[in-house]
Amino acid sequence: MADPIARKRMALLGFVRPQDVAALKNKGIDVPNAAIRVEDSRVIGKKAKRHEGKGDALSEGDWRALSANLRRPKAVLLDKHNQTLLYVLAPQGAQAQRVVVAPAYTVKGEESASLRTAYWASLADIRGNVAGGQLELLDGSLD
């Protein structure tokens, strides 16, 4: 996104994979529209600046590759408390991109899947959340 100011514009990022829609349906979670949309504020807004400050923000190149990476995640998990999908992408050593997608989010009267946050996270932390019962592995591996 070339404009450095977040203006609440939406862009199509990709689609929730059919197997992820089916896994959510088996858990009683509806995905009314598989399109994953992202608001520009996730890339350049306050949340993005918070991740920059913590040193775990995605780079511009990471954001550009996100759509392709969502098609081939290392792992897909369910956050049991928030009922959101957590995609683990592009692992590099002990880190991987942690991308949280709400399966049903309404913006301007339109309901679709929505990227809520994306940042670099420790694979050990994600594994710990699985072991602690907060996350459930739906597909893939955290090895």
C-alpha positions in Angstrom: 0.0 0.0 0.0 1.7 3.2 -1.2 -0.3 5.6 0.9 1.4 6.0 4.3 -1.8 6.9 6.0 -4.4 4.2 7.1 -7.7 5.1 5.6 -9.7 2.0 6.5 -9.5 0.7 2.9 -10.0 -3.0 2.4 -8.1 -5.2 0.0 -8.6 -8.9 -0.9 -5.8 -10.9 0.5 -6.8 -14.4 -0.5 -9.3 -17.1 0.5 -9.8 -19.5 3.4 -8.9 -22.8 2.0 -11.8 -25.3 1.5 -10.3 -27.8 4.0 -10.1 -25.0 6.6 -13.7 -24.1 6.0 -14.7 -27.8 6.4 -12.6 -28.0 9.7 -14.3 -24.9 11.1 -17.7 -26.2 10.1 -17.0 -29.5 11.9 -16.4 -27.3 15.0 -19.7 -25.4 14.5 -18.0 -22.3 13.2 -19.6 -20.8 10.1 -17.5 -19.1 7.3 -20.2 -17.2 5.4 -17.7 -15.8 2.8 -14.2 -17.4 2.3 -12.7 -14.2 1.0 -10.0 -13.0 3.4 -9.9 -9.2 3.4 -7.3 -7.0 5.1 -7.7 -3.4 6.2 -4.9 -1.0 5.4 -4.6 -0.2 9.1 -3.2 -3.7 9.7 -0.3 -2.9 7.4 0.4 0.8 8.2 -1.8 1.7 11.2 -1.4 1.7 15.0 -1.3 -2.1 15.3 1.4 -2.2 12.6 3.4 0.4 14.5 3.1 -1.6 17.7 4.6 -4.6 16.0 7.4 -2.5 14.6 8.2 -1.2 18.1 8.3 -4.8 19.4 10.6 -5.9 16.5 8.2 -8.6 15.2 6.5 -6.7 12.3 6.3 -8.2 8.9 8.4 -6.5 6.3 7.0 -5.0 3.1 8.2 -8.1 1.3 6.5 -10.3 3.8 3.2 -8.5 3.3 3.6 -8.8 -0.5 4.2 -12.6 -0.2 1.4 -13.1 2.3 -1.3 -13.9 -0.3 0.8 -16.7 -1.8 2.0 -18.0 1.6 -1.6 -18.3 2.8 -2.2 -20.9 0.1 0.6 -23.1 1.5 0.7 -22.7 5.3 3.1 -24.7 7.5 0.2 -25.2 9.9 -3.4 -24.1 10.5 -4.7 -23.9 14.0 -7.9 -22.9 15.8 -7.8 -20.4 18.6 -10.4 -22.0 20.8 -11.1 -18.9 22.9 -11.4 -16.4 20.0 -12.7 -18.9 17.4 -10.2 -17.6 14.9 -7.8 -19.3 12.5 -4.1 -19.0 13.1 -2.0 -19.6 10.0 1.7 -20.4 10.6 3.6 -19.3 7.5 7.1 -18.9 6.1 9.1 -20.4 9.0 12.7 -19.2 9.3 14.6 -21.0 12.0 12.7 -20.7 15.3 10.4 -18.0 14.0 7.3 -18.1 11.7 4.7 -15.6 10.6 1.6 -15.8 12.8 -1.4 -14.7 10.8 -4.8 -14.5 12.6 -7.9 -14.6 10.5 -11.5 -14.1 11.9 -13.7 -16.4 9.8 -16.7 -14.0 10.0 -16.1 -10.3 10.4 -18.5 -7.6 9.3 -17.1 -4.4 7.7 -19.4 -1.8 6.1 -22.2 -4.3 6.1 -20.2 -7.0 4.3 -19.3 -10.2 6.1 -16.1 -12.0 5.1 -13.0 -13.6 6.7 -10.7 -10.8 7.9 -7.0 -10.7 8.7 -6.9 -9.4 12.3 -3.1 -9.4 12.9 0.1 -10.7 11.3 3.6 -10.7 12.9 6.7 -12.9 13.5 6.3 -15.2 16.4 8.3 -18.0 18.1 7.4 -21.5 17.0 8.1 -22.6 20.6 5.4 -20.2 21.9 2.9 -21.5 19.4 3.7 -25.1 20.3 3.3 -24.1 24.0 -0.2 -22.7 23.2 -1.1 -26.0 21.6 0.2 -28.0 24.6 -1.6 -25.6 26.9 -4.9 -26.2 25.1 -5.4 -22.6 23.8 -4.8 -23.7 20.2 -5.8 -26.8 18.3 -3.9 -28.0 15.3 -6.3 -28.4 12.3 -3.8 -29.0 9.5 0.0 -29.2 8.9 2.8 -29.4 11.4 4.7 -27.3 13.9 7.9 -29.4 13.6 
